[in-house]
């Protein structure tokens, strides 16, 4: 049985205020063409279907179009919500979608139930496990000792034991300890959201989402497929791909990848203003790529961003690397942490954990609490 493993579509995402919707549609059309050339028995969508819990209407229409295209090809789809998604919104209409064999993870209420598929080797059970937080699991099992993300996942999987006589696939969206993250993935402070890879040992293949770099974690069959597009300049050196997983008889899993070519690449350029505006240097190159340009001029170039965009229309970021900027970095780096207030540290941590900022009421409460703690410390 053969699956296509995708994750982290982040439909509706903006990178440096540039909308990625047209690029996302382009890459989804490419994925559909791949499926027409390389037939599969199902598609695994491992979370972060959208970039925000309340996605723009255009992103919703794009996902609707993509799922309709997959259903028209008679392909079962197994989709879960990720940390960027609203589980309630993703689960909307799931019972109706299941009639078209588009299976969507429900809002978490307990251990996932297997969705069975059949082939010449017997049964393949697919389990859909949306992004979990400890509070979600404590709500279902209040008597379980759950303090961490690892505790939460371990608890759920104790109630979700795959049939050892069947082949099993788990679709999940978590940060597995030992995996490599990049700047666009918002890892939690101190790695508190990481889970142990050994928790997944009972499953023949684990289709992971959350991290944008394609990679295995420990064993070959515990895998992040990565994003189909580059979403930050920390990913500029990556080669994006579609991951195909083939399950033979029990214990036989083969993994292959197919390259994906974006409508516009995302990459960095470096040089002086004169070098980068020299026609002989840029003529014949992909000047419409999404670019981060680093100028090496010692003096700032007046109106450099607008002038460079005449040649490079999709210039996203512009900065300088020269003696002045290097000195500023050396001076500011040790002072940066000390200059951030306790409330700013807390607000940044809350944003990373919850994917939303503190409300005005929460900010006022936290500030009052910090002041009270500091006042008590002064009296000791």
C-alpha positions as CSV (number, residue, x, y, z in Angstrom):
1,X,0.0,0.0,0.0
2,X,1.4,3.3,-1.1
3,X,0.8,6.7,0.6
4,X,1.8,10.3,-0.1
5,X,2.9,12.0,3.1
6,X,2.5,15.8,3.2
7,X,2.4,18.3,6.0
8,X,2.6,22.0,6.9
9,X,0.9,23.4,3.9
10,X,0.4,26.7,5.9
11,X,-2.2,27.9,3.4
12,X,-2.7,31.6,3.6
13,X,0.8,32.2,4.9
14,X,2.5,35.5,4.3
15,X,6.3,35.7,4.3
16,X,7.7,39.2,5.0
17,X,4.2,40.5,4.0
18,X,4.3,38.7,0.7
19,X,1.2,36.4,0.1
20,X,2.2,32.8,-0.7
21,X,-1.3,31.8,-2.0
22,X,-0.4,31.7,-5.7
23,X,2.8,29.9,-4.9
24,X,0.9,27.4,-2.7
25,X,-1.7,26.7,-5.5
26,X,1.2,26.2,-7.9
27,X,2.9,23.6,-5.7
28,X,-0.4,21.9,-5.0
29,X,-1.0,21.6,-8.8
30,X,2.5,20.1,-9.0
31,X,1.7,17.6,-6.3
32,X,-1.5,16.6,-8.1
33,X,0.5,16.1,-11.3
34,X,2.9,13.8,-9.3
35,X,0.0,11.8,-8.1
36,X,-1.3,11.3,-11.7
37,X,2.2,10.0,-12.6
38,X,2.8,8.0,-9.5
39,X,-0.5,6.5,-8.2
40,X,-1.0,6.1,-4.5
41,X,-3.6,4.5,-2.2
42,X,-4.0,7.4,0.1
43,X,-2.7,10.9,1.1
44,X,-1.6,11.7,4.6
45,X,-1.8,15.4,5.6
46,X,0.0,15.8,8.9
47,X,-1.3,19.1,10.2
48,X,-0.9,22.9,9.8
49,X,-3.2,22.8,6.9
50,X,-3.6,26.6,7.5
51,X,-1.2,29.1,8.8
52,X,-3.6,30.7,11.3
53,X,-6.5,29.4,13.4
54,X,-8.8,31.8,11.5
55,X,-7.6,31.5,8.0
56,X,-8.4,34.0,5.2
57,X,-11.3,33.0,2.9
58,X,-8.8,32.5,0.0
59,X,-6.9,29.9,2.0
60,X,-10.2,28.0,2.8
61,X,-11.1,28.0,-0.8
62,X,-7.7,26.7,-1.8
63,X,-7.9,23.7,0.7
64,X,-11.4,23.0,-0.5
65,X,-10.2,22.9,-4.1
66,X,-7.2,20.6,-3.2
67,X,-9.4,18.1,-1.2
68,X,-11.9,18.1,-4.0
69,X,-9.2,17.3,-6.5
70,X,-7.9,14.4,-4.4
71,X,-11.5,13.1,-3.9
72,X,-12.0,13.2,-7.7
73,X,-9.1,10.9,-8.0
74,X,-10.8,8.4,-5.7
75,X,-8.0,8.8,-3.1
76,X,-8.7,8.5,0.6
77,X,-7.3,11.5,2.5
78,X,-6.2,11.4,6.1
79,X,-5.9,14.9,7.6
80,X,-5.2,16.2,11.1
81,X,-5.1,19.7,12.6
82,X,-1.7,21.1,13.7
83,X,-0.7,23.8,16.2
84,X,-1.4,26.6,13.7
85,X,-4.9,25.2,13.0
86,X,-8.2,25.5,14.8
87,X,-9.1,21.9,15.6
88,X,-12.8,22.9,15.6
89,X,-12.7,24.5,12.2
90,X,-10.7,21.7,10.6
91,X,-13.1,19.1,12.0
92,X,-16.2,21.0,10.7
93,X,-18.2,18.7,8.3
94,X,-15.9,15.7,9.1
95,X,-18.8,13.2,9.1
96,X,-19.9,14.4,5.6
97,X,-16.4,14.4,4.3
98,X,-15.9,10.9,5.5
99,X,-18.5,9.8,2.9
100,X,-16.1,11.0,0.3
101,X,-13.2,9.2,2.1
102,X,-11.8,12.4,3.3
103,X,-11.0,11.6,7.0
104,X,-10.4,14.6,9.2
105,X,-9.2,14.4,12.8
106,X,-12.0,15.2,15.3
107,X,-11.6,17.7,18.2
108,X,-9.7,15.6,20.7
109,X,-11.9,13.6,23.0
110,X,-9.8,10.5,23.5
111,X,-7.6,7.9,21.8
112,X,-7.9,7.9,18.0
113,X,-9.7,4.9,16.5
114,X,-8.2,3.1,13.5
115,X,-9.4,3.7,9.9
116,X,-8.8,0.3,8.1
117,X,-7.7,-0.1,4.6
118,X,-7.2,-3.4,2.7
119,X,-4.6,-4.7,0.2
120,X,-3.0,-8.0,-0.8
121,X,-1.1,-8.1,2.5
122,X,-4.1,-7.6,4.7
123,X,-5.1,-4.6,6.8
124,X,-3.5,-1.2,7.3
125,X,-4.9,0.8,10.2
126,X,-4.5,4.6,9.9
127,X,-4.7,6.6,13.2
128,X,-5.3,10.4,13.2
129,X,-3.8,12.2,16.2
130,X,-4.2,16.0,16.0
131,X,-1.7,18.3,17.8
132,X,-1.9,17.7,21.5
133,X,-1.3,19.9,24.5
134,X,-1.2,18.6,28.1
135,X,-4.3,20.4,29.1
136,X,-6.3,18.8,26.4
137,X,-5.3,15.3,27.6
138,X,-5.9,16.2,31.3
139,X,-9.4,17.2,30.4
140,X,-10.1,13.6,29.1
141,X,-8.2,11.7,31.8
142,X,-8.1,14.0,34.8
143,X,-6.7,11.2,37.1
144,X,-3.6,10.7,34.9
145,X,-0.4,12.3,36.1
146,X,0.2,14.6,33.1
147,X,2.6,17.5,33.5
148,X,4.4,17.6,30.1
149,X,3.8,17.1,26.4
150,X,5.6,13.8,26.7
151,X,3.3,12.7,29.5
152,X,0.3,13.7,27.4
153,X,1.3,11.8,24.4
154,X,2.4,8.8,26.4
155,X,-1.0,8.7,28.1
156,X,-2.9,8.9,24.8
157,X,-0.8,6.1,23.2
158,X,-1.4,3.9,26.2
159,X,-5.0,3.9,25.2
160,X,-4.2,3.6,21.5
161,X,-2.4,0.2,21.0
162,X,-2.3,-0.9,17.4
163,X,-3.2,-4.5,16.5
164,X,0.2,-6.3,16.2
165,X,-1.2,-8.4,13.4
166,X,-2.0,-5.3,11.3
167,X,0.3,-2.7,9.7
168,X,-0.3,0.6,11.3
169,X,0.2,4.2,10.3
170,X,0.0,7.1,12.7
171,X,-0.5,10.7,11.5
172,X,0.7,13.1,14.2
173,X,1.8,16.7,14.7
174,X,4.4,17.1,17.5
175,X,8.0,18.1,18.1
176,X,10.0,14.9,18.5
177,X,13.2,15.2,20.6
178,X,16.3,15.0,18.5
179,X,14.8,16.5,15.4
180,X,16.3,19.6,13.8
181,X,14.1,22.8,13.9
182,X,14.6,26.1,12.0
183,X,13.5,29.6,12.7
184,X,10.1,29.5,11.0
185,X,8.8,26.7,13.3
186,X,8.4,28.6,16.6
187,X,9.9,26.0,18.9
188,X,9.0,26.4,22.6
189,X,11.3,27.9,25.0
190,X,13.5,25.2,26.5
191,X,12.0,22.5,24.3
192,X,9.1,21.9,26.7
193,X,6.9,20.7,23.9
194,X,9.2,17.8,22.8
195,X,8.2,14.2,23.0
196,X,10.2,11.0,23.1
197,X,10.6,9.1,19.8
198,X,10.3,5.8,21.6
199,X,6.6,6.5,22.3
200,X,5.9,5.8,18.6
201,X,7.6,2.4,18.5
202,X,4.4,0.4,18.1
203,X,3.6,2.0,14.7
204,X,5.0,0.8,11.4
205,X,5.1,4.3,10.0
206,X,4.7,7.7,11.7
207,X,3.8,10.5,9.4
208,X,4.9,13.6,11.3
209,X,4.1,17.3,10.8
210,X,5.3,20.4,12.6
211,X,9.0,20.7,11.5
212,X,9.7,22.2,8.1
213,X,12.9,20.3,7.3
214,X,12.4,16.8,5.8
215,X,14.1,14.3,8.1
216,X,13.9,11.1,9.9
217,X,14.1,11.0,13.7
218,X,16.0,7.9,14.8
219,X,14.5,5.2,12.6
220,X,13.7,5.7,8.9
221,X,10.0,5.2,9.5
222,X,9.5,8.0,12.0
223,X,9.6,10.9,9.6
224,X,8.9,14.6,8.9
225,X,8.2,15.2,5.3
226,X,8.8,18.9,5.6
227,X,7.0,21.8,4.0
228,X,6.3,21.7,0.2
229,X,7.5,25.4,0.1
230,X,10.3,27.4,1.8
231,X,8.7,29.6,4.4
232,X,11.8,31.4,5.9
233,X,15.3,32.2,4.8
234,X,16.6,29.6,7.3
235,X,15.2,27.1,4.8
236,X,16.9,28.6,1.8
237,X,19.4,25.8,1.4
238,X,16.8,23.0,1.7
239,X,15.5,21.0,-1.2
240,X,11.7,20.5,-0.8
241,X,10.1,17.2,-1.8
242,X,7.1,15.0,-1.7
243,X,7.5,11.8,0.4
244,X,6.1,8.5,-0.8
245,X,5.7,5.6,1.7
246,X,5.1,2.0,0.5
247,X,4.0,-0.6,3.0
248,X,4.6,-4.2,1.9
249,X,4.1,-7.1,4.2
250,X,4.3,-6.5,8.0
251,X,7.7,-4.9,8.7
252,X,8.4,-3.9,5.1
253,X,8.4,-0.1,4.6
254,X,10.0,1.7,1.6
255,X,10.4,5.5,1.4
256,X,11.1,7.6,-1.6
257,X,11.0,11.3,-2.4
258,X,10.2,13.3,-5.5
259,X,11.5,16.9,-5.8
260,X,9.2,19.8,-5.8
261,X,10.1,22.9,-7.8
262,X,8.5,26.2,-6.6
263,X,7.1,29.0,-8.8
264,X,9.6,31.3,-7.1
265,X,12.6,30.1,-5.2
266,X,13.5,31.7,-1.9
267,X,17.2,32.4,-1.6
268,X,19.8,34.9,-0.4
269,X,22.1,37.2,-2.5
270,X,25.1,39.0,-1.2
271,X,27.3,41.7,-2.7
272,X,27.8,45.5,-3.1
273,X,25.1,47.6,-4.6
274,X,27.2,48.1,-7.8
275,X,27.7,44.3,-8.1
276,X,24.0,43.5,-7.7
277,X,22.9,46.1,-10.1
278,X,25.4,45.2,-12.8
279,X,23.4,43.9,-15.7
280,X,26.0,41.3,-16.6
281,X,25.6,39.8,-13.1
282,X,21.8,39.5,-13.0
283,X,20.8,39.1,-16.6
284,X,19.5,35.6,-17.3
285,X,19.1,34.8,-13.5
286,X,15.8,34.3,-11.7
287,X,15.4,37.9,-10.6
288,X,11.8,37.3,-9.6
289,X,12.8,34.8,-6.9
290,X,12.0,35.7,-3.2
291,X,15.2,37.3,-2.1
292,X,17.1,38.3,1.1
293,X,19.8,40.7,-0.1
294,X,22.8,41.5,2.1
295,X,24.7,44.6,0.9
296,X,28.4,44.8,1.8
297,X,28.8,48.5,1.1
298,X,30.4,50.4,4.0
299,X,28.0,53.3,3.4
300,X,24.2,53.0,3.3
301,X,22.8,53.3,-0.2
302,X,19.9,55.9,-0.3
303,X,16.5,54.3,-1.0
304,X,18.3,51.0,-1.7
305,X,15.2,48.8,-1.2
306,X,13.0,50.6,-3.8
307,X,15.9,50.9,-6.2
308,X,16.8,47.2,-6.0
309,X,13.2,46.2,-6.4
310,X,13.3,47.7,-9.9
311,X,15.5,44.7,-10.8
312,X,14.4,42.2,-8.1
313,X,10.6,42.8,-7.7
314,X,10.2,40.1,-5.0
315,X,13.0,41.4,-2.7
316,X,11.7,40.5,0.8
317,X,14.5,41.5,3.1
318,X,17.5,43.9,2.9
319,X,20.3,44.3,5.3
320,X,23.9,45.3,5.5
321,X,27.0,43.4,6.5
322,X,29.9,45.8,7.0
323,X,32.2,47.1,9.7
324,X,29.5,49.3,11.2
325,X,26.8,46.5,11.5
326,X,29.3,44.0,12.9
327,X,30.4,46.4,15.6
328,X,26.7,47.1,16.5
329,X,26.1,43.3,16.8
330,X,29.1,42.9,19.1
331,X,28.0,45.8,21.3
332,X,24.3,44.9,21.5
333,X,24.3,41.1,21.8
334,X,25.3,40.9,25.5
335,X,22.9,43.7,26.4
336,X,19.9,42.5,24.4
337,X,18.6,40.0,27.0
338,X,19.2,42.3,29.9
339,X,17.2,45.1,28.2
340,X,14.1,42.9,27.9
341,X,11.7,43.3,30.8
342,X,10.3,40.2,32.7
343,X,6.8,41.0,31.2
344,X,8.3,41.0,27.7
345,X,10.0,37.6,28.4
346,X,6.7,36.2,29.6
347,X,4.7,37.6,26.7
348,X,7.2,36.1,24.2
349,X,6.9,32.7,26.0
350,X,3.1,32.8,26.0
351,X,3.1,33.7,22.3
352,X,5.3,30.7,21.5
353,X,3.2,28.3,23.6
354,X,-0.3,29.4,22.5
355,X,0.3,30.9,19.1
356,X,-1.5,34.1,20.2
357,X,-0.5,37.2,22.3
358,X,-1.5,37.9,25.8
359,X,-4.8,39.8,26.1
360,X,-4.9,43.3,27.7
361,X,-6.4,41.7,30.8
362,X,-3.7,39.0,31.0
363,X,-1.0,41.5,30.5
364,X,-2.3,43.7,33.3
365,X,-2.6,40.6,35.6
366,X,0.9,39.4,34.8
367,X,2.4,42.9,35.4
368,X,0.7,43.2,38.7
369,X,1.9,39.7,39.7
370,X,5.5,40.5,38.6
371,X,5.5,43.7,40.7
372,X,4.1,41.8,43.7
373,X,6.8,39.2,43.4
374,X,9.5,41.8,43.1
375,X,8.1,43.7,46.0
376,X,8.2,40.6,48.2
377,X,11.8,39.9,47.0
378,X,12.9,43.4,48.1
379,X,11.5,42.8,51.6
380,X,13.4,39.5,52.1
